[in-house]
Structure formats: C-alpha cells, structure tokens
Amino acid sequence: MTGVTTRSKSRKSEKKDVYSKSNGVISNGFHGYKEGYETLEKSGVRRRSVYLFNHFFFPLVMVGLTPQIVMLCWYTNVKFGGSYSALITHFRSHSVFGTLLKMWSELSNINTFTVGVIFGYFAWALFWMVVLPGKEVRGPVTPKGNTPVYKDNGFLHYCVTMAGFAILTTVLKYNGLTPTVVYDRFGELLAFMNVFALCFVFLLYIKGITRPSTSDSGKTAGGFFFDYYWGTELYPRICGIDVKVFTNCRFGMTVWPLMCCIYALKSYELHGFVDSMFVTTILQLTYITKFFTWEAGYMHTIDIILDRAGFYICWGCLCWLPSMYPSVSLYLVSHPVRLGTPLASSILIVGLIYVLINYLADLQRQDVRKANGDCLVWGRKPDLIRAKYRIEGGEVRESILLASGWWGLSRHFHYIPEILLSFFWTVTTGFENVLPYTYLIVLVILLTHRSFRDEQKCSLKYGIYWQEYCTKVKHRIIPFLF
C-alpha cells in the first residue's frame, strides 16, 4: 500500500535520526559497540539475515515439517497409545528418519478408498456450495480497491451436510456397514490429503502468477519458497468457486464436525455410551454451529483479508484442521474416560457458557458496525473510533473500532472464551498424556501470534486512529495482564 510505504520510509528516517543524535552522548565501550552495530546495519548483514529467515528458512521448515507433525500425531495415537514419551523412546532406538520412513511405508495413500472418499466429498461440497441459496455479502475492500463478494449459504451447507451424514450412516448401518471405516483407515486418508494439498497449493501458486482472479496477486519478491508458503493470490476463484471459502469453510470447518461424529460413533461401537466423548462432541459441534451462523463475519477476519491462498492457509485447512482440531475425539476413541454425571455436566455447562460469550462478543461488534454506531452496548452508547484509512488508489475509507462492551476489556477479547472452550472439551481426556492437549497448546500459540500480526496490520492501516484505540483499550488479550 502506498500509505504503508510512506509510513515505513518515515519510520526508517526517524530511526536514522535517533542514531545520529545519540552519537554525541554515547561514550566508552558503548560507542564502539554502536559503531559496530551501525556498520552491520550499513553492510546489510542483519537485514539479509532477517530476510533469509523470514523468506527462506522459516517457510522451508514449515512446509517440510508440519506435514510430518500431522502424520506423527496420528501415528502416536494409534501406534504408541497416545504417548509422546513412547514416541521419543522409539526415536532413540530407530531414529526420527527411520520412524518417518516406516510410518509412510505402511500407508497406501493413493487407492480406490482414499480417492473415492476425498473426491466424493469434494463433489458433494462443491455441488451444494453452488446450488444452495444465500444472500450476497461483501468482504472489506482490499488495498488495491477490490471488494470480494460471497454467497452466504454456509450455515445451510453445514445443515445439509450433517443431515446427509446422518442419512448415510443410517443406510450403511441398515446394510451392515459403518462410516467408522474412516477412523480405521484415517492414516491413509491423511497421507493422501497431504500429497494432494501440497500439489494443489503449487497449482494455486502458478495460477496467482499466470491467471489471477483479481489485482491482489502476483509474486511478493520473497522468492519461491515464501510465495509457495504465503501464496500468490489473495482471493483466487476457479470456475466461480472461491478457493479460500471452499478450503477453509466447506472442507476444513465442515470435515471437522464430520470427524467428531465418526469418532463418537466409533467410540459407541467399541465402548457404548461414554460421557467424556459425549461432552467433547457436544462442545465442538456447538462451537462449529456457532461458526457457521457467523460465517459472513469470518470473511472479515485476518485469515481471509490478509493471508493469501498458499500453503499456510490452504494446506492448513485441507490437512492440519481436519486432523488436529478433532484430535481430542480421536484420542478418546482408544482412551475412554468415565467422568460421572456431576463432573460431565459441570464441564458441559461451563463450556457452553464460553461458546455463548464468544458468540456475543462477535455479535456485539457486528451489530455496532451494522447500525453504524447508532445502538446501545451494555445499555450505553458505544465508545467508538471512526478510523479513516486510504487504499492504494487514494480513496479514503472509514472503519468503526469498538472500544466498549466486550471489546473494551481487551483488543482481542474473543480469543479468551475460544481458548477456555477448547480447554474444557480437552480436559475430558484427563491428564494421562499430553497428546490430546496438542490442539490447545497450538491454539494458544497461534492466537497469540495472530494478535501481533493483526495489530501490526491495523497499526499500518489506521495509524494514529489505532494508537488512540490502544490508548483506550490498553490490553491485547487478557484484561489487566496482557
């Protein structure tokens, strides 16, 4: 963005001024240290090191490592009793490379079953994505002046898919079959999705360079590995299908509840009714249902408006999300926990309260923006900042920053109930192993990192208005602490 470039230049010049003013007051050993540091700055050593890390080493490690992590989490659950300690012991005797080689060699990832299940679901999801009705909604305008348009049929799509799964289960059971074969052969499906998603992301990389859907596209000057990881197109569409809506919502967020139901059914087939599985399934399904009632709002989040359609988002939603998000349910299939009615009820009720708080926080901000601030928040007129910003074409736009209600407690308050909800659907597993808490740990890291990314984006976009907002709402996530 032009405005961003201008601000960046001014900051660099301010930084240089600070250095020059400091030369007269720094003495003794510190003066030599500063001169050496400035020499490194001038030679570009530090800048090149940071560039190489961000645009080469980090993307390369993420692309190479995360598919292995996904597979190892599944492998640990089915081969080592869900114990990371047992996996590490195996590493010591067989080596990490030997374990990975054995894991992949045991899986037949491209076969009639994997291709049929994955592409069968693709066909189902694409069909209903196109056919189901929905009102037109618009996303925020991009830096280049493009406004994405969506069909808001996510909740209807979710309902049709879950109903379809219920009917399929009934038909299969009537004929002596069961959809839990997906659990039995999940390793094959996950391996196939890894291979498919890596190839799909490469095709998106090519498309963003050769046939982009909008002007928000192209190489980033970060090199191939960074562009593959980050993506070359913000809003790619193929035959009218929005790629990120499909990967994020119609696949990732919809396969998640399907896997929860499959795992719950498998648990029932093996152990009968287990209250821990019941609680964690209800909490996850409630959260996901809440997500789809709010899907239009999701189109305004950092996942959609900032992250391009590359490995980070698309592989993440095709592989990481369907594997890691329902991993608590996967673990409970082989590790049933009997909580008892009082404890199970307490966990369920508290978890549902956090779903409600998360929903109310999102709804509050949507209602204020929809009413253009002409409404009440907790019985009072909302405390607003009307932040102006300029897009690349020079046009000035305005956004509403809400600084009261839930959003007066912290700038990313909605992360708190989301993390606590995840804790409550995970604590049903007990504390025997760390593996079921993997999703919760990653979620805390992801949301904390996302808060920094989001604040950097908002600071560059809104400038002094964001500084004013941070003055009013002092804490990032946890009120009075962080």
KANOR-V101920 format. One record per residue. N is the residue number from 0. RES is the residue in one small letter. OMEGA is omega in radians with two decimals (NA if undefined). Layout:
n->N res->RES omega->OMEGA
n->N res->RES omega->OMEGA
This chain:
n->0 res->m omega->-3.13
n->1 res->t omega->3.13
n->2 res->g omega->3.14
n->3 res->v omega->3.14
n->4 res->t omega->-3.14
n->5 res->t omega->-3.14
n->6 res->r omega->-3.14
n->7 res->s omega->3.14
n->8 res->k omega->-3.12
n->9 res->s omega->3.13
n->10 res->r omega->3.11
n->11 res->k omega->-3.13
n->12 res->s omega->3.10
n->13 res->e omega->-3.13
n->14 res->k omega->3.12
n->15 res->k omega->3.13
n->16 res->d omega->3.13
n->17 res->v omega->3.13
n->18 res->y omega->-3.07
n->19 res->s omega->3.13
n->20 res->k omega->-3.08
n->21 res->s omega->-3.05
n->22 res->n omega->-3.07
n->23 res->g omega->-3.05
n->24 res->v omega->-3.13
n->25 res->i omega->-3.09
n->26 res->s omega->3.11
n->27 res->n omega->-3.06
n->28 res->g omega->-3.09
n->29 res->f omega->-3.12
n->30 res->h omega->3.11
n->31 res->g omega->3.11
n->32 res->y omega->-3.11
n->33 res->k omega->3.12
n->34 res->e omega->3.12
n->35 res->g omega->3.13
n->36 res->y omega->-3.14
n->37 res->e omega->3.10
n->38 res->t omega->3.09
n->39 res->l omega->3.12
n->40 res->e omega->-3.10
n->41 res->k omega->-3.13
n->42 res->s omega->3.08
n->43 res->g omega->-3.10
n->44 res->v omega->-3.12
n->45 res->r omega->-3.13
n->46 res->r omega->3.13
n->47 res->r omega->3.13
n->48 res->s omega->3.11
n->49 res->v omega->3.14
n->50 res->y omega->-3.13
n->51 res->l omega->3.14
n->52 res->f omega->-3.06
n->53 res->n omega->-3.01
n->54 res->h omega->3.14
n->55 res->f omega->-3.02
n->56 res->f omega->-3.10
n->57 res->f omega->3.09
n->58 res->p omega->-3.12
n->59 res->l omega->3.12
n->60 res->v omega->-3.12
n->61 res->m omega->-3.14
n->62 res->v omega->-3.12
n->63 res->g omega->-2.98
n->64 res->l omega->-3.02
n->65 res->t omega->3.05
n->66 res->p omega->3.10
n->67 res->q omega->3.13
n->68 res->i omega->3.12
n->69 res->v omega->-3.13
n->70 res->m omega->-3.12
n->71 res->l omega->3.08
n->72 res->c omega->3.07
n->73 res->w omega->-3.10
n->74 res->y omega->3.11
n->75 res->t omega->-3.12
n->76 res->n omega->-3.03
n->77 res->v omega->-3.06
n->78 res->k omega->-3.05
n->79 res->f omega->3.05
n->80 res->g omega->3.13
n->81 res->g omega->-3.08
n->82 res->s omega->3.05
n->83 res->y omega->3.11
n->84 res->s omega->3.11
n->85 res->a omega->3.10
n->86 res->l omega->3.14
n->87 res->i omega->3.08
n->88 res->t omega->3.11
n->89 res->h omega->3.07
n->90 res->f omega->-3.09
n->91 res->r omega->-3.09
n->92 res->s omega->-3.08
n->93 res->h omega->-3.09
n->94 res->s omega->3.14
n->95 res->v omega->-3.12
n->96 res->f omega->3.13
n->97 res->g omega->3.12
n->98 res->t omega->3.12
n->99 res->l omega->3.14
n->100 res->l omega->3.12
n->101 res->k omega->-3.13
n->102 res->m omega->-3.11
n->103 res->w omega->-3.11
n->104 res->s omega->-3.14
n->105 res->e omega->-3.03
n->106 res->l omega->3.00
n->107 res->s omega->-2.95
n->108 res->n omega->3.12
n->109 res->i omega->3.13
n->110 res->n omega->-3.08
n->111 res->t omega->-3.10
n->112 res->f omega->-3.08
n->113 res->t omega->3.14
n->114 res->v omega->-3.12
n->115 res->g omega->-3.11
n->116 res->v omega->-3.06
n->117 res->i omega->-3.10
n->118 res->f omega->3.02
n->119 res->g omega->3.10
n->120 res->y omega->3.07
n->121 res->f omega->-3.11
n->122 res->a omega->3.11
n->123 res->w omega->-3.06
n->124 res->a omega->-3.14
n->125 res->l omega->-3.14
n->126 res->f omega->-3.09
n->127 res->w omega->3.08
n->128 res->m omega->-3.13
n->129 res->v omega->-2.97
n->130 res->v omega->-3.04
n->131 res->l omega->-3.13
n->132 res->p omega->3.08
n->133 res->g omega->3.14
n->134 res->k omega->3.13
n->135 res->e omega->3.06
n->136 res->v omega->-3.09
n->137 res->r omega->3.02
n->138 res->g omega->3.13
n->139 res->p omega->3.14
n->140 res->v omega->-3.12
n->141 res->t omega->3.11
n->142 res->p omega->-3.13
n->143 res->k omega->3.04
n->144 res->g omega->3.11
n->145 res->n omega->3.11
n->146 res->t omega->3.14
n->147 res->p omega->-3.14
n->148 res->v omega->-3.10
n->149 res->y omega->2.95
n->150 res->k omega->-3.04
n->151 res->d omega->3.11
n->152 res->n omega->-3.08
n->153 res->g omega->-3.12
n->154 res->f omega->3.12
n->155 res->l omega->3.10
n->156 res->h omega->3.12
n->157 res->y omega->-3.13
n->158 res->c omega->3.13
n->159 res->v omega->-3.12
n->160 res->t omega->3.14
n->161 res->m omega->3.07
n->162 res->a omega->3.09
n->163 res->g omega->3.11
n->164 res->f omega->3.12
n->165 res->a omega->3.12
n->166 res->i omega->3.12
n->167 res->l omega->3.13
n->168 res->t omega->3.13
n->169 res->t omega->-3.14
n->170 res->v omega->3.14
n->171 res->l omega->3.14
n->172 res->k omega->3.13
n->173 res->y omega->-3.13
n->174 res->n omega->3.07
n->175 res->g omega->3.14
n->176 res->l omega->-3.14
n->177 res->t omega->3.10
n->178 res->p omega->-3.13
n->179 res->t omega->2.97
n->180 res->v omega->3.06
n->181 res->v omega->3.06
n->182 res->y omega->-3.10
n->183 res->d omega->-3.07
n->184 res->r omega->-3.07
n->185 res->f omega->3.12
n->186 res->g omega->3.10
n->187 res->e omega->-3.14
n->188 res->l omega->-3.13
n->189 res->l omega->3.10
n->190 res->a omega->3.12
n->191 res->f omega->-3.14
n->192 res->m omega->3.07
n->193 res->n omega->-3.12
n->194 res->v omega->-3.13
n->195 res->f omega->-3.07
n->196 res->a omega->3.11
n->197 res->l omega->3.10
n->198 res->c omega->-3.14
n->199 res->f omega->3.12
n->200 res->v omega->3.10
n->201 res->f omega->3.09
n->202 res->l omega->3.08
n->203 res->l omega->3.09
n->204 res->y omega->3.13
n->205 res->i omega->-3.11
n->206 res->k omega->-3.11
n->207 res->g omega->3.13
n->208 res->i omega->-3.01
n->209 res->t omega->-3.08
n->210 res->r omega->-3.12
n->211 res->p omega->3.12
n->212 res->s omega->3.13
n->213 res->t omega->3.12
n->214 res->s omega->3.07
n->215 res->d omega->-3.01
n->216 res->s omega->3.09
n->217 res->g omega->3.11
n->218 res->k omega->-3.07
n->219 res->t omega->-3.05
n->220 res->a omega->3.12
n->221 res->g omega->-3.12
n->222 res->g omega->-3.04
n->223 res->f omega->-3.05
n->224 res->f omega->3.12
n->225 res->f omega->-3.13
n->226 res->d omega->3.07
n->227 res->y omega->-3.12
n->228 res->y omega->-3.05
n->229 res->w omega->-3.12
n->230 res->g omega->3.14
n->231 res->t omega->-3.11
n->232 res->e omega->-3.10
n->233 res->l omega->-3.09
n->234 res->y omega->-3.14
n->235 res->p omega->3.04
n->236 res->r omega->3.12
n->237 res->i omega->-3.08
n->238 res->c omega->3.11
n->239 res->g omega->-3.13
n->240 res->i omega->3.08
n->241 res->d omega->-3.01
n->242 res->v omega->-3.09
n->243 res->k omega->3.05
n->244 res->v omega->-3.13
n->245 res->f omega->-3.08
n->246 res->t omega->-3.06
n->247 res->n omega->-2.96
n->248 res->c omega->-3.06
n->249 res->r omega->3.05
n->250 res->f omega->-3.02
n->251 res->g omega->-3.06
n->252 res->m omega->3.11
n->253 res->t omega->3.07
n->254 res->v omega->3.11
n->255 res->w omega->3.13
n->256 res->p omega->3.10
n->257 res->l omega->3.12
n->258 res->m omega->3.08
n->259 res->c omega->-3.14
n->260 res->c omega->3.12
n->261 res->i omega->3.12
n->262 res->y omega->3.12
n->263 res->a omega->3.12
n->264 res->l omega->3.10
n->265 res->k omega->3.09
n->266 res->s omega->3.12
n->267 res->y omega->3.11
n->268 res->e omega->-3.08
n->269 res->l omega->-2.94
n->270 res->h omega->-2.99
n->271 res->g omega->-3.11
n->272 res->f omega->3.09
n->273 res->v omega->-3.02
n->274 res->d omega->3.12
n->275 res->s omega->3.09
n->276 res->m omega->3.12
n->277 res->f omega->-3.10
n->278 res->v omega->-3.09
n->279 res->t omega->3.12
n->280 res->t omega->-3.14
n->281 res->i omega->-3.12
n->282 res->l omega->3.13
n->283 res->q omega->-3.12
n->284 res->l omega->3.11
n->285 res->t omega->3.12
n->286 res->y omega->-3.12
n->287 res->i omega->3.08
n->288 res->t omega->3.07
n->289 res->k omega->3.13
n->290 res->f omega->-3.07
n->291 res->f omega->3.03
n->292 res->t omega->-3.06
n->293 res->w omega->-2.99
n->294 res->e omega->3.13
n->295 res->a omega->3.09
n->296 res->g omega->3.12
n->297 res->y omega->-3.14
n->298 res->m omega->3.08
n->299 res->h omega->-3.10
n->300 res->t omega->-3.06
n->301 res->i omega->3.11
n->302 res->d omega->-3.03
n->303 res->i omega->-2.97
n->304 res->i omega->-3.12
n->305 res->l omega->-3.07
n->306 res->d omega->3.09
n->307 res->r omega->-3.10
n->308 res->a omega->3.10
n->309 res->g omega->-3.12
n->310 res->f omega->-3.04
n->311 res->y omega->-3.09
n->312 res->i omega->-2.98
n->313 res->c omega->3.04
n->314 res->w omega->-3.14
n->315 res->g omega->-3.11
n->316 res->c omega->3.12
n->317 res->l omega->-3.06
n->318 res->c omega->-3.06
n->319 res->w omega->-3.07
n->320 res->l omega->-3.11
n->321 res->p omega->-3.14
n->322 res->s omega->-2.99
n->323 res->m omega->-3.05
n->324 res->y omega->3.08
n->325 res->p omega->-3.05
n->326 res->s omega->3.08
n->327 res->v omega->3.11
n->328 res->s omega->3.08
n->329 res->l omega->-3.13
n->330 res->y omega->-3.07
n->331 res->l omega->3.10
n->332 res->v omega->-3.11
n->333 res->s omega->3.13
n->334 res->h omega->-3.10
n->335 res->p omega->3.14
n->336 res->v omega->3.10
n->337 res->r omega->-3.05
n->338 res->l omega->-2.98
n->339 res->g omega->-3.03
n->340 res->t omega->-3.11
n->341 res->p omega->-3.11
n->342 res->l omega->3.14
n->343 res->a omega->-3.14
n->344 res->s omega->-3.13
n->345 res->s omega->3.13
n->346 res->i omega->-3.13
n->347 res->l omega->-3.09
n->348 res->i omega->-3.13
n->349 res->v omega->3.11
n->350 res->g omega->3.13
n->351 res->l omega->3.08
n->352 res->i omega->3.14
n->353 res->y omega->3.01
n->354 res->v omega->-3.12
n->355 res->l omega->3.13
n->356 res->i omega->3.10
n->357 res->n omega->3.13
n->358 res->y omega->-3.10
n->359 res->l omega->3.12
n->360 res->a omega->3.10
n->361 res->d omega->-3.11
n->362 res->l omega->-3.12
n->363 res->q omega->-3.13
n->364 res->r omega->3.12
n->365 res->q omega->-3.10
n->366 res->d omega->-3.14
n->367 res->v omega->-3.14
n->368 res->r omega->3.14
n->369 res->k omega->3.14
n->370 res->a omega->-3.11
n->371 res->n omega->3.11
n->372 res->g omega->-3.11
n->373 res->d omega->-3.10
n->374 res->c omega->3.12
n->375 res->l omega->3.05
n->376 res->v omega->-3.07
n->377 res->w omega->3.06
n->378 res->g omega->-3.12
n->379 res->r omega->3.03
n->380 res->k omega->-3.09
n->381 res->p omega->3.04
n->382 res->d omega->-3.01
n->383 res->l omega->2.91
n->384 res->i omega->3.12
n->385 res->r omega->-3.01
n->386 res->a omega->3.10
n->387 res->k omega->3.09
n->388 res->y omega->-3.06
n->389 res->r omega->3.08
n->390 res->i omega->-3.02
n->391 res->e omega->-3.13
n->392 res->g omega->3.12
n->393 res->g omega->-3.12
n->394 res->e omega->-3.14
n->395 res->v omega->3.11
n->396 res->r omega->-3.11
n->397 res->e omega->3.05
n->398 res->s omega->3.10
n->399 res->i omega->3.05
n->400 res->l omega->-3.09
n->401 res->l omega->-3.08
n->402 res->a omega->3.09
n->403 res->s omega->-3.05
n->404 res->g omega->3.09
n->405 res->w omega->-3.06
n->406 res->w omega->2.98
n->407 res->g omega->3.13
n->408 res->l omega->3.05
n->409 res->s omega->-3.03
n->410 res->r omega->3.10
n->411 res->h omega->-3.04
n->412 res->f omega->-3.04
n->413 res->h omega->3.08
n->414 res->y omega->-3.08
n->415 res->i omega->3.12
n->416 res->p omega->3.12
n->417 res->e omega->3.12
n->418 res->i omega->-3.13
n->419 res->l omega->3.06
n->420 res->l omega->3.13
n->421 res->s omega->3.08
n->422 res->f omega->-3.06
n->423 res->f omega->3.05
n->424 res->w omega->3.09
n->425 res->t omega->-3.08
n->426 res->v omega->3.08
n->427 res->t omega->-3.13
n->428 res->t omega->-3.05
n->429 res->g omega->-3.04
n->430 res->f omega->-3.13
n->431 res->e omega->-3.10
n->432 res->n omega->3.12
n->433 res->v omega->-2.99
n->434 res->l omega->-3.13
n->435 res->p omega->3.12
n->436 res->y omega->-3.12
n->437 res->t omega->-3.14
n->438 res->y omega->-3.13
n->439 res->l omega->3.14
n->440 res->i omega->3.13
n->441 res->v omega->-3.14
n->442 res->l omega->3.12
n->443 res->v omega->3.13
n->444 res->i omega->-3.10
n->445 res->l omega->-3.09
n->446 res->l omega->3.07
n->447 res->t omega->3.10
n->448 res->h omega->3.14
n->449 res->r omega->3.13
n->450 res->s omega->3.10
n->451 res->f omega->3.12
n->452 res->r omega->-3.10
n->453 res->d omega->-3.13
n->454 res->e omega->3.07
n->455 res->q omega->3.12
n->456 res->k omega->-3.10
n->457 res->c omega->3.12
n->458 res->s omega->3.12
n->459 res->l omega->-3.07
n->460 res->k omega->-2.99
n->461 res->y omega->3.08
n->462 res->g omega->-3.05
n->463 res->i omega->3.12
n->464 res->y omega->3.11
n->465 res->w omega->3.08
n->466 res->q omega->3.10
n->467 res->e omega->3.13
n->468 res->y omega->-3.14
n->469 res->c omega->3.07
n->470 res->t omega->3.14
n->471 res->k omega->-3.14
n->472 res->v omega->-2.89
n->473 res->k omega->-2.99
n->474 res->h omega->-3.04
n->475 res->r omega->-3.09
n->476 res->i omega->-3.05
n->477 res->i omega->-3.13
n->478 res->p omega->3.08
n->479 res->f omega->-3.12
n->480 res->l omega->-3.07
n->481 res->f omega->NA
